[in-house]
């Protein structure tokens, strides 16, 4: 079966670039730079298909999601939508183009390397990621209210939970752009780096994650996500249940061996020139 991403009819280039820069890590690059990586129907289909395949790929433990060219993603392809060629995300697609569900079904972490503007649907795409590392060129904007569309991929609910109710209302009800540094100050992105350091920083983060216990990478991510979707009391019960179940399988000798490895890593990171994370 041919699993190559479809080609962009305007350029003849693949709509997605798929690379494997590290064992266990897949880099997915939106590849419509001339259209600011706008989410055409074909690109949305390619994203859903790609993440669906990666979810069952044992060699894909982490995904880095980024964009080609100066933009991360300009959102839905409004030119296509205006022509009636592309269905809305919650319109007549019967869930088949649900990018949020497809990315959410990927069991490992998704690192968003936000290289440029992330607007409306592109902002929602960024919020699907588990970690956001932004280039100093990145900017975010929610223009749903200006375009006249109600979000359907979670922006109206996720954003306030990340940066607070009042800041979220300001962004969504003005449509103003948020620069990368302010996004970091507000807790929207993990950190901001120079443009030429974006992918190396994302790869460094992926490499650190790949060094933890493989099963924990998946289970701990799921525990955090499950608890975040619950009220605090239920989330605490969810954690206790998961902790009891895991404790029943712990090998004490393995725990002590791993503790020594953690202590050694801590000493290394405190040394001059050591990693600061």
Secondary structure in CASP SS format (residue, H / E / C, confidence):
PFRMAT SS
TARGET T0000
AUTHOR 0000-0000-0000
METHOD secondary structure of the structure
MODEL  1
X C 1.00
X C 1.00
X C 1.00
X C 1.00
X C 1.00
X C 1.00
X E 1.00
X C 1.00
X C 1.00
X C 1.00
X C 1.00
X C 1.00
X C 1.00
X E 1.00
X C 1.00
X E 1.00
X E 1.00
X E 1.00
X E 1.00
X E 1.00
X E 1.00
X E 1.00
X C 1.00
X E 1.00
X E 1.00
X E 1.00
X E 1.00
X E 1.00
X E 1.00
X E 1.00
X C 1.00
X C 1.00
X H 1.00
X H 1.00
X H 1.00
X C 1.00
X C 1.00
X C 1.00
X E 1.00
X C 1.00
X H 1.00
X H 1.00
X H 1.00
X H 1.00
X H 1.00
X H 1.00
X H 1.00
X H 1.00
X H 1.00
X H 1.00
X H 1.00
X H 1.00
X H 1.00
X H 1.00
X C 1.00
X C 1.00
X C 1.00
X C 1.00
X C 1.00
X E 1.00
X E 1.00
X E 1.00
X E 1.00
X E 1.00
X E 1.00
X E 1.00
X E 1.00
X C 1.00
X C 1.00
X C 1.00
X E 1.00
X E 1.00
X E 1.00
X C 1.00
X C 1.00
X E 1.00
X C 1.00
X H 1.00
X H 1.00
X H 1.00
X H 1.00
X H 1.00
X C 1.00
X C 1.00
X C 1.00
X C 1.00
X C 1.00
X C 1.00
X C 1.00
X C 1.00
X C 1.00
X C 1.00
X C 1.00
X C 1.00
X C 1.00
X C 1.00
X C 1.00
X C 1.00
X H 1.00
X H 1.00
X H 1.00
X H 1.00
X H 1.00
X H 1.00
X C 1.00
X C 1.00
X C 1.00
X C 1.00
X C 1.00
X E 1.00
X E 1.00
X E 1.00
X E 1.00
X E 1.00
X C 1.00
X C 1.00
X E 1.00
X E 1.00
X E 1.00
X C 1.00
X H 1.00
X H 1.00
X H 1.00
X H 1.00
X H 1.00
X H 1.00
X H 1.00
X C 1.00
X C 1.00
X C 1.00
X E 1.00
X E 1.00
X E 1.00
X E 1.00
X E 1.00
X C 1.00
X C 1.00
X C 1.00
X E 1.00
X E 1.00
X E 1.00
X C 1.00
X C 1.00
X H 1.00
X H 1.00
X H 1.00
X H 1.00
X C 1.00
X C 1.00
X C 1.00
X C 1.00
X C 1.00
X C 1.00
X C 1.00
X H 1.00
X H 1.00
X H 1.00
X H 1.00
X H 1.00
X H 1.00
X H 1.00
X H 1.00
X H 1.00
X C 1.00
X H 1.00
X H 1.00
X H 1.00
X H 1.00
X H 1.00
X H 1.00
X H 1.00
X H 1.00
X H 1.00
X H 1.00
X C 1.00
X C 1.00
X C 1.00
X E 1.00
X E 1.00
X H 1.00
X H 1.00
X H 1.00
X H 1.00
X H 1.00
X H 1.00
X C 1.00
X C 1.00
X C 1.00
X C 1.00
X C 1.00
X E 1.00
X E 1.00
X E 1.00
X C 1.00
X H 1.00
X H 1.00
X H 1.00
X H 1.00
X H 1.00
X H 1.00
X H 1.00
X H 1.00
X H 1.00
X H 1.00
X H 1.00
X H 1.00
X H 1.00
X H 1.00
X H 1.00
X H 1.00
X C 1.00
X C 1.00
X C 1.00
X H 1.00
X H 1.00
X H 1.00
X H 1.00
X H 1.00
X H 1.00
X H 1.00
X H 1.00
X H 1.00
X H 1.00
X H 1.00
X H 1.00
X H 1.00
X H 1.00
X H 1.00
X C 1.00
X C 1.00
X C 1.00
X H 1.00
X H 1.00
X H 1.00
X H 1.00
X H 1.00
X H 1.00
X H 1.00
X H 1.00
X H 1.00
X H 1.00
X H 1.00
X H 1.00
X H 1.00
X H 1.00
X H 1.00
X H 1.00
X C 1.00
X C 1.00
X C 1.00
X C 1.00
X H 1.00
X H 1.00
X H 1.00
X H 1.00
X H 1.00
X H 1.00
X H 1.00
X H 1.00
X H 1.00
X H 1.00
X H 1.00
X H 1.00
X H 1.00
X H 1.00
X H 1.00
X H 1.00
X H 1.00
X H 1.00
X H 1.00
X C 1.00
X C 1.00
X C 1.00
X C 1.00
X C 1.00
X C 1.00
X C 1.00
END
